[in-house]
């Protein structure tokens, strides 16, 4: 349908003039194409300017808003890791495929976001296998990473994941978008990201999508770029899998402090081990014997801070350095991740273990 234009019609230019004009348009198009080619060619050099990489991750997809999220990510030149829920993939395989088509990495976030530490080993195996199959069927990609729902994990779940070729990935920074955080709060939380670290965000949240441009502006100002999460280390590296020079190597610093409670006066004993140690953080696993339910008090050395816990209900004193962990029905082993914040040698001290 064409719109009519009132008023006198402009006369057609002579044929020679029309020919010259067409040549001018073609020349302009050629210049534009050349400029585009230069821009594409410049991309590797701009990537080389990255001083480090961070892992932007989005849980619980695909959702009805996955397309909107991908549009924002593409508009801001972001590649991210999508920790997908198996039943969501099964119900919306085209959205999962769109993630891969947009350059994202897809990963396993369980079948239906259950509390997996309450499952038997065979149930864990079935859950993760079913999710792997759904993701691979929808996308053609077999996941290499696994994030346990709620960040809850134990040695059995980690062993099952490993047997399926999955590297467990928690997070270093929680955006709190799941907790109703505003756009500015999400941006502020993301500003704590350092090279090699991973941030938790979620698919399907408008504030998260709105925060992405500001998150990227902050990262760019600090020379940090979105990267992939290495299946071998669980840390963010360059999109081609090579670690940046600023990535801290793993450390095997010996633990200090008291990893085991003194002889139990309160009816139980708590023993700590340190199964995972990286340059900027480490995991602590605490096993309680002699009581159920139980309460364990743990202290970290400043400026270290506990960033994530699982398989227990934590509370902190006013300093933020002493944590009281109470059993929550997930068994007699709980764990937590501690950010070293420059103090890589200290390890948590277990101050007490009491029944109840």
N, C-alpha and C positions, 0 to 999 in steps of 0.2 A: 504494500500500500504506500502510495507516495502522497506527500502533503503538497497542496498547491500554494504557490507564492504569489501574492497580489502585487500589483504594480507592474511597470514595464519590464519585460524580460531583457536581460543583458545579452547583447549580440554575441554570436559565436566568434572566436578569434579565427584568423586565417589559418589554413592547414599548416603552413610553415611554423607559425607561432605555436600551434598545438603540438607539433612534433618537438620543437625546442623545449616546450614545457615538460613533455614526457621524459625527455632525456635528463632534464634537471631533476625530476622526481626520482628516476633510476639512480642518478649519481648520489642523491641524498640518501637513498636506501642503502647504497653500497657503503657509504661512509658509516651509516648506523650499524650495518653488519660488521664492518671492520672494528668499530668501537666495541661491539658486543664480544667479538673474538678477543680483543685486548683484555676486556674485563674477565673473561673466563680464564685466559692465560695468567691473569694476575692472582687468581685464587690461591694457587700453591704458595706463592710468596707471602700472601697475607696469613696463610695458615702457619708458615714458618715463624711468624712473629709471636706466636703463642708462647707464653712463658710457663704454661702448665695447663692441665685439663681437669675438668670436673665432670661428674656423672649426674645428669639431670634425669630423674626417674619418675614415672607416673604409674601408680598402682590402680588396680581394680577395673581396668578396661577389658575389652572395648565397651563403650557406653553409647547412648544416643547422641552424645556430644563429642565423640571421638573425631568426627570430621572437622568440627570447629577447632578442636585442639590442634589437629594436624595443620590446619590453615595458619594458625598463629605461629606454630613452630617453623613452618616453611618460610613465612614472611620475615622471621627473625633469624634465618639461617641456622636453625637449631636441629641437631640430631640428638635424640634422647632414647632411653631404654624404657620400654613399656612392659611392666610386670602384669601380665594378663591373667584373669581368672578363667579357668577352663570352660565352665558352663557359659560364660559370657561369649567366649570365642565360638563355642558350638552354636549359640543362638544368633550370632552376628559375624559369620566368617568373613564377609566382605569388608567389614570394618577392620578386622585383624589384618587382612591382606592389604588394605589401604595404608596401614602403619608401615609395613615393609616397603610398599611402593613409594612412600614418602621419605624413605631413607632411615627409618627408625629401626632399632634393635628390639626383638621380641623375646620375652622371658617368662618363666613359670611363676605364678603366684597362687598355686594350689587350684583345686577344682571348684570349690565353693566358699573359700575364705573361712574355713572352720578353724577351731583351736586344735592344731595338729598335734600338739604335745600330749593331748589326751587320747590319741589314737594308738592302736597297736602297730607294730612294725609292718605287718602285712597291709594294714589299712593305709599307712603312709605311702607304701610302695605303690598301691593301686591308685591312690589319689594323684601322686606326681606323674605316674606313667600315663594315666588317662589325660591329664592336662597336657603333657608333652605331645601326645598323639593328636589331640584337638588342634594345638597350635601348628604342628607340622602339617596336618591335613589342610588347614586353612591358608597357610602362608608359604609352605614349602621349606620352612626353616625349622630345624630342631633346636630347641632352647639349650643354652649352656649355663644359664644363670637361674637361680631360684631365690625368691624372697618369701620367707615364712609369714603367713598372715599375722598381723599384730606384732611382728618381730619376735614371736615366741618360738624358741627352738630348744633342742637338747641334743645330746650326743647321738641318740638313735636317729632322730630326724636328719641330722647332718650326715650320718653314715648312709642312710637311704638315699639322700640327694646325691651324695658322691658316687654311689653305686650306679646311678642313672646318668652320670656325666654332668651333674649340675653343681656349680659353685654357689654356695650360699652367700647372699649379699644382704646385709642389713642397711644401715645408713649412718652417716656422720652428723647430718643436719636434718632436723624435722621442720618442715615449713609450717606445720600446724594448720594447713588448709582444711584438714578433716575436722578440726576443732573450731571452725567458724572464724578463722583468722581473716582480717581485712586484707585488702591488696597491699597496703603499706606495711602491715605486719609480715606478710609473706615475703615481700621484698627485703625487709630488714633481716629476717631470718636467713634468707638466701645469701645475704652479704657476708655471712660468716664463713662461707665456703672457701676452702683453701685447695691448692693443687693436689690432685689425687683423691679428693673427697667426693662423697655421694650425698645428694639431697633427696628426701622423700617428698613427693607431691602426688596428686591424684587426678585421674581422668574424671571429667564430668563436673568440675567445680568452676564456676564463672570467675570467681576472684583469682583463681590460679591462672586462668588464661589471660586475664587482664594484667597480671603481674609480670608475665614473661618479658615484654619489652623492657621494663625497668630492670629486671634481673639481668638481662643480657647487657644492658648499658653499664651496669655495675661491674659485671665480669669483664667486659671489654676494657673498661678503664683500668683494670688491674692486670691486664694481659692474660686473662684466663679464657679458655675456649671449651665448648661442650665436647666431650669425648665419649669413647666407649668404655665399658667396664670390663677389665681383663678377666677372662675365665680362670686364669691361673692365680691371680693375686686378689681379685675382688676390688681393685683400685681403678680409678679413672686414668685412662691413657689416651694417646692420640687415636683418631678414628681408624687408622690402619693397624693399630695394635702395638705400636712402639711406645715405650714409656718416655715421657719428657725428662730432660736433665734434672728438673726440680723435684721429681718424684723421689721421696725418701726410700732408701732400701730397707727391707725387713731387718729387724734387729732381734737378737737373741739375748738381750741383756738379762742377767740372772735376777730373779725376784728378790725383793728385800721385804722386811717386815715379818709378820707372823702369818703364814698361810693356813695354819690350823689353830683352832681355839685351844686354850689350856684344858687340862682335865675337866670334864664337864661337871660344873656345879649346879647347872640348871637343868640337867637331864638330857642333854644332847651334845654332840660334837659336830663342828662344821669344818670341812677341809676344802681349801681353795687350790685350784690348778689354773694354768694360763695357757689354754690350747692354741690361741691365735695371738701373735704379736706382730704389729706393723710399726712403721716409723713414727706415726703420730697417734696411735691408739692400740689398745689390746683388749682382748676378751678375758673375763674371769668366770670360771665355772665353780660353783660351791655345792658340795654334797653334804647333806645333813644326815647324821645317824643318831638313832636313839630317841627320836620323838617325832610325832605327827599328830596335830599341827606343831609348827615351830616358829620361832622368831630369832632372826640373826641380825646383829648389829655389825656393820662394816664401815671402816673409815678409809678415805683416800687422802693422799698427801697433796697439799696445795702446791702448784696451781692446777693439779689434775682435777678433772670433773667427770662424773658418771653421766653418759649421754643416753644410754639405752639399757633397759632391763627386760628380763623375760622370766616366766614361770614363778612369779611372786608378786606381792603387792608392796611397793616401796613407799617410804616416806623419808623426809630429810629433816635434820635439825636446822637451826637458824643460819648456820655457817654454810650449809650446802655441801659439806665435806663428810658428814656422817649420815649413813643411810641405814634405816631399819627396814629389813625385808621380812615380810610375813608370808607364810605359805598360803596359796590360793587354790589348792586342790590339784595342782599340776605335777605333784610328785615331790620328791625330796632333793631335787637338784634345781638350782636356779642360776641365773647368769646375768652378766652386765658388761657393757662396753665402757671403757674409760678413755677419755681423751688425755693425752700426756701433757699438752700445752707447754712443751719445752722440758718437762721433767720425765725422761724416758726410763729412769732406773727404778723409781719407787713402785711398789706394788701395794694393793689394799691390805689393811690389817683387820682381821676378824676379832672384834672385841668381845663378843659374847654370843652364846647360843642357848636359848631357853625353850622349854616346852610350852606350847599354847600360843 
